[in-house]
């Protein structure tokens, strides 16, 4: 028998500052995010806002 564990993601409070700023530039308060999942390298985030996906990419310097 195989057991599958579903990832529920991180709460919005754990979201990095660059992602919060990017959400703000889109007019979305970060507190509207129900959860998010980040990529292994930390450069991309998929967030859920009102049941819809929002994809964010960390800006490069």
C-alpha atoms as one frame of an Amber mdcrd trajectory, in Angstrom:
protein
   0.000   0.000   0.000   1.299   3.463  -0.953   0.638   6.544   1.123   0.576
   9.984  -0.505   1.132  13.126   1.516  -0.291  16.342   0.103   1.731  19.514
   0.534  -0.410  22.342   1.837   2.244  24.987   1.308   3.445  27.783   3.511
   1.313  30.465   5.186   1.532  33.991   3.716   3.540  35.242   6.703   6.455
  33.057   5.548   6.515  34.675   2.083   9.791  36.447   1.197   9.835  40.240
   0.965  10.439  40.249  -2.807   7.265  38.210  -3.307   5.230  40.512  -1.038
   6.465  43.530  -3.002   5.604  41.859  -6.296   2.090  41.073  -5.050   1.694
  44.696  -3.941   2.717  45.892  -7.410  -0.099  43.698  -8.785  -2.535  45.274
  -6.311  -2.841  42.094  -4.229  -2.350  42.354  -0.444  -0.158  39.427   0.649
  -2.705  38.561   3.354  -5.097  37.473   0.552  -2.707  34.587  -0.179  -4.039
  31.399   1.391  -0.808  29.438   0.847   2.185  29.272  -1.459   4.797  26.841
  -2.710   8.319  27.892  -3.626  10.763  26.342  -6.064  13.806  24.522  -4.770
  16.118  27.392  -5.764  13.775  29.974  -4.206  13.470  31.980  -7.441   9.825
  31.171  -8.200   6.650  31.040  -6.153   3.195  29.742  -6.922   0.599  31.313
  -4.635  -3.142  30.800  -4.215  -5.226  33.995  -4.070  -9.004  33.520  -3.876
  -8.569  30.039  -5.327  -6.654  31.339  -8.363  -2.950  30.752  -9.020  -0.525
  33.673  -9.043   3.015  33.000 -10.237   5.887  35.168  -9.033   9.539  35.245
 -10.105  12.314  36.738  -7.989  13.870  39.708  -9.783  17.506  39.416 -10.767
  19.976  42.113  -9.815
